[in-house]
Amino acid sequence: MDHRMQRIKASANKRFLVYEDDSPFFWLADTAWELFHRLNREDADLYFRNRAERRFTVIQAVALAEHDGLATGNAYGRFPLKKNVEGRYDPLLPDADGDYSYWDHVDYMIDQAAAHGLYIAFLPTWGDKYNQMWGKGPEVFNSENARQYGKWLGERYKDRNNLFWVLGGDRPQHTREHFDIICSMAEGLREGDGGTHLMTFHPPGNQSSSLHMHNEPWLAFNMIQSGHHEWIRTNFDKVAADYCREPVKPVVDGEPCYEDHPINFKAENGYFDASDVRNAAYHAVFAGAFGHTYGHHSIWSMTTEPDTYFVMTWKDAIERPGAEQMIHLRSLMESRPFLARVPDQSLIADNYSGANRMSATRGEAYAMIYSPNGIPFRVVMGKIRGSFVKASWFDPRTGDWRDAGDYPNCGETHFRPPTSGRGGDWILVLDGME
């Protein structure tokens, strides 16, 4: 384990995450739900190396996985749980026996991630293991064994710094028992690790953890799943709603539209592409999110046999442009003072609607406006410090900068992005000058 990795905490203003030394932590995550379940050591090393090269900071993965994670062995034929005397998979019987158990493999993954400077957003289970609305299941949790399972996990991983706990797993809470299972598992994790890791909740599509969990004392930050249904991104509304909630907690879109995912789950609709991925990312972060999660449909599933639903292998998918371009999101946000940044739509004189809707954010002496299709717009000046502003265009596809001139910091100023049209998104960056 790489003990140089610091633990993560909420910032003083409760809007961001920071390292123990209070320096900013930018959550740039990849969804690799089936990581523990499907990859062997060699493939995991390849995957981690690729994601570290692209400056990702977090990998989201599930212990009791969605793809028949209880009844189908991992890459070494090992299973996470033993069966009890009734012949049911039992969370009270984690199978850690023998040479290189399922959990030994999970240990390896977490430590190898740390060696690459990566944190693991660790889901103890996928949601079908307590609410089998769809998927393989079976349902194995109740409030008591959820607490014991959580305690076991917490004790096992309490000394790993590179860990977040993520409860839930893409299923709604329909009954009192569902809520009890989640909260009991959270209590067990806290008992096991002594509260050393931040905790959140992964909700179903088009929802946020805040719907039911915002006031839970264990919920350190809110997670949204803006999901794969919408043709036009509106995740900024979900982020903005959580940003305004009290008590104040950080917020992130933990599952936006995945690259190469069928739109609304139907291949005949086409597939989300890099433009959609960028759109979701900049809208979310500019609306107040402390970072962003990228996803690819063939990576979360670790697909090896493509079809019309999973259109490529995961090894091909890790080279897709949407993931490569997330580097530029992180670089841009870290290029200016980070922890005083706020969303501010009043920077935009007359916003558009639908696909052309723009998002804006600023610090004390800088502002950024995202134009998703490069449509010209007017900026309300005087929102940041300085008598003049230096304007620049940032290209989210390449990370390149273009000078856009100097302007008085008063009144309204008209800007025309360098290009326009589908995929022609640009960020206007204004830096205040005296």
SULLINPE-V28665 format. One record per residue. N is the residue number from 1. SS is DSSP state (H for helix, E for strand, L for the rest). PSI is psi in degrees with one decimal (* if undefined). Layout:
# SULLINPE-V28665
<<N:SS:PSI> <N:SS:PSI>>
This chain:
# SULLINPE-V28665
<<1:L:142.0> <2:L:100.1> <3:L:-5.2> <4:L:-19.2> <5:L:124.3> <6:L:153.3> <7:L:160.5> <8:E:145.7> <9:E:169.9> <10:E:148.0> <11:L:167.2> <12:L:-34.6> <13:L:2.5> <14:L:19.8> <15:L:-21.3> <16:L:174.0> <17:E:146.5> <18:E:160.8> <19:E:171.5> <20:L:-30.8> <21:L:10.1> <22:L:8.1> <23:L:150.8> <24:E:141.8> <25:E:118.0> <26:L:115.9> <27:E:104.4> <28:E:98.2> <29:E:158.2> <30:E:139.5> <31:E:112.1> <32:L:56.9> <33:L:-39.2> <34:L:13.4> <35:H:-55.9> <36:H:-33.8> <37:H:-33.5> <38:H:-24.8> <39:L:142.7> <40:L:-179.9> <41:H:-43.4> <42:H:-43.4> <43:H:-36.3> <44:H:-41.2> <45:H:-41.8> <46:H:-46.5> <47:H:-50.0> <48:H:-41.7> <49:H:-42.4> <50:H:-45.1> <51:H:-36.7> <52:H:-39.2> <53:H:-30.8> <54:L:12.3> <55:L:25.1> <56:L:153.1> <57:L:-20.8> <58:E:141.5> <59:E:125.7> <60:E:120.3> <61:E:157.1> <62:E:134.9> <63:E:-54.7> <64:E:95.6> <65:L:164.0> <66:L:-42.8> <67:L:74.1> <68:L:46.8> <69:L:-16.5> <70:L:-36.0> <71:L:-7.1> <72:L:126.5> <73:L:165.0> <74:L:-167.8> <75:L:-17.9> <76:L:13.7> <77:L:14.7> <78:L:152.3> <79:L:151.8> <80:L:-32.5> <81:E:147.3> <82:E:165.8> <83:E:147.0> <84:L:-173.5> <85:L:-18.9> <86:L:1.3> <87:L:19.4> <88:L:143.8> <89:E:131.9> <90:E:117.1> <91:E:-16.9> <92:E:-3.3> <93:E:60.8> <94:E:134.4> <95:L:91.1> <96:L:20.3> <97:L:160.2> <98:L:-174.4> <99:L:126.1> <100:L:68.8> <101:L:174.6> <102:H:-43.0> <103:H:-27.4> <104:H:-38.4> <105:H:-40.2> <106:H:-43.2> <107:H:-46.3> <108:H:-45.4> <109:H:-46.8> <110:H:-43.9> <111:H:-35.8> <112:H:-35.6> <113:H:-44.6> <114:H:-38.9> <115:H:-24.3> <116:L:9.7> <117:L:23.6> <118:L:142.1> <119:E:153.3> <120:E:122.3> <121:E:101.8> <122:E:112.9> <123:E:117.1> <124:E:-32.6> <125:E:153.7> <126:L:154.5> <127:H:-20.0> <128:H:-8.5> <129:H:-5.1> <130:L:-15.8> <131:L:90.7> <132:L:68.0> <133:L:-37.6> <134:L:170.5> <135:L:-179.7> <136:L:-33.9> <137:L:-141.2> <138:L:166.7> <139:L:122.5> <140:L:-6.3> <141:L:144.6> <142:L:176.6> <143:H:-31.9> <144:H:-49.9> <145:H:-23.4> <146:H:-41.3> <147:H:-42.6> <148:H:-41.0> <149:H:-43.7> <150:H:-42.5> <151:H:-41.4> <152:H:-44.1> <153:H:-44.9> <154:H:-43.0> <155:H:-39.5> <156:H:-35.0> <157:H:17.6> <158:L:-24.9> <159:L:-1.4> <160:L:121.3> <161:L:-28.7> <162:L:59.5> <163:E:137.2> <164:E:148.0> <165:E:135.4> <166:E:108.5> <167:E:177.3> <168:E:-124.4> <169:L:53.5> <170:L:29.9> <171:L:142.2> <172:L:167.2> <173:L:106.9> <174:L:-24.9> <175:L:165.3> <176:H:-36.1> <177:H:-38.4> <178:H:-45.4> <179:H:-41.7> <180:H:-38.7> <181:H:-47.6> <182:H:-50.4> <183:H:-33.7> <184:H:-40.2> <185:H:-39.5> <186:H:-42.7> <187:H:-41.9> <188:H:-43.0> <189:H:-44.1> <190:H:-41.1> <191:H:-39.3> <192:H:-40.6> <193:H:1.0> <194:L:19.0> <195:L:24.7> <196:L:-10.5> <197:L:140.9> <198:L:151.9> <199:E:142.9> <200:E:-167.7> <201:E:127.9> <202:E:112.0> <203:L:175.9> <204:L:174.2> <205:L:142.3> <206:L:26.0> <207:E:171.0> <208:E:154.9> <209:L:-24.9> <210:H:-20.7> <211:H:-45.4> <212:H:-20.5> <213:H:-0.4> <214:L:-39.7> <215:L:1.6> <216:L:132.2> <217:L:-22.6> <218:L:-15.5> <219:L:105.3> <220:L:-31.3> <221:E:155.2> <222:E:143.9> <223:E:130.6> <224:E:146.1> <225:E:94.4> <226:L:-26.0> <227:L:-163.5> <228:L:13.7> <229:L:-42.9> <230:L:134.9> <231:L:-33.4> <232:L:131.2> <233:L:130.4> <234:L:24.2> <235:H:-19.3> <236:H:-34.2> <237:H:-41.6> <238:H:-42.1> <239:H:-45.8> <240:H:-38.8> <241:H:-45.0> <242:H:-33.9> <243:H:-32.1> <244:L:-5.0> <245:L:154.6> <246:L:143.2> <247:L:152.5> <248:L:129.9> <249:L:148.2> <250:E:159.1> <251:E:145.6> <252:E:146.6> <253:E:103.3> <254:L:-5.8> <255:L:83.6> <256:L:-171.8> <257:L:132.6> <258:L:144.8> <259:E:136.2> <260:L:24.2> <261:L:137.1> <262:E:131.8> <263:H:125.7> <264:H:32.3> <265:H:14.8> <266:L:117.9> <267:H:-29.9> <268:H:-15.6> <269:H:-8.8> <270:L:-170.8> <271:E:145.3> <272:L:143.6> <273:L:-171.1> <274:H:-33.4> <275:H:-43.1> <276:H:-40.8> <277:H:-46.8> <278:H:-43.5> <279:H:-48.8> <280:H:-39.7> <281:H:-50.3> <282:H:-37.1> <283:H:-44.4> <284:H:-49.2> <285:H:-41.6> <286:H:-24.6> <287:L:-7.1> <288:L:0.9> <289:L:148.8> <290:L:-1.2> <291:E:-156.7> <292:E:153.2> <293:E:126.1> <294:E:155.7> <295:L:148.0> <296:E:137.5> <297:H:-33.4> <298:H:-10.7> <299:H:-44.4> <300:H:-34.3> <301:L:-9.5> <302:L:52.8> <303:L:134.8> <304:L:-14.9> <305:L:97.4> <306:L:155.0> <307:L:-165.5> <308:L:-14.6> <309:L:-45.8> <310:L:101.7> <311:L:-2.9> <312:L:170.7> <313:L:159.7> <314:H:-30.2> <315:H:-31.3> <316:H:-37.0> <317:H:-29.9> <318:L:-10.1> <319:L:6.5> <320:L:151.5> <321:H:-33.3> <322:H:-41.5> <323:H:-43.1> <324:H:-37.6> <325:H:-14.1> <326:H:-23.3> <327:H:-42.5> <328:H:-33.4> <329:H:-50.9> <330:H:-44.1> <331:H:-42.9> <332:H:-48.2> <333:H:-29.3> <334:H:-3.6> <335:L:-11.9> <336:L:160.7> <337:L:128.4> <338:L:-44.8> <339:L:-6.7> <340:L:8.1> <341:L:140.9> <342:E:152.8> <343:E:145.0> <344:L:91.5> <345:H:-13.7> <346:H:-7.8> <347:H:-21.7> <348:E:120.7> <349:L:-53.4> <350:L:103.3> <351:L:159.1> <352:L:177.0> <353:L:170.4> <354:H:-134.9> <355:H:-21.5> <356:H:2.7> <357:L:132.8> <358:L:157.7> <359:E:146.5> <360:E:147.8> <361:E:159.4> <362:E:160.5> <363:L:-161.0> <364:L:-34.4> <365:L:20.4> <366:E:158.0> <367:E:151.7> <368:E:133.9> <369:E:128.3> <370:E:121.5> <371:E:106.1> <372:L:-23.4> <373:L:16.6> <374:L:22.7> <375:L:135.7> <376:L:154.1> <377:E:167.3> <378:E:139.2> <379:E:135.1> <380:E:112.2> <381:L:175.0> <382:L:8.2> <383:L:-15.5> <384:L:166.3> <385:L:143.3> <386:L:148.5> <387:L:-29.0> <388:E:164.9> <389:E:142.6> <390:E:122.5> <391:E:140.7> <392:E:150.5> <393:E:130.2> <394:E:127.6> <395:L:111.1> <396:L:-9.0> <397:L:-34.3> <398:L:-19.0> <399:L:8.3> <400:L:154.8> <401:E:146.2> <402:E:132.8> <403:E:139.0> <404:E:10.7> <405:E:174.9> <406:E:145.5> <407:E:150.3> <408:E:143.8> <409:L:59.6> <410:L:158.7> <411:L:-148.8> <412:E:143.4> <413:E:135.8> <414:E:133.3> <415:E:139.4> <416:L:115.0> <417:L:156.8> <418:L:-34.6> <419:L:167.6> <420:L:170.3> <421:L:175.6> <422:L:125.6> <423:L:-0.5> <424:L:48.7> <425:L:146.6> <426:E:155.6> <427:E:123.7> <428:E:126.8> <429:E:125.0> <430:E:127.6> <431:E:124.5> <432:E:141.6> <433:E:148.3> <434:L:*>>
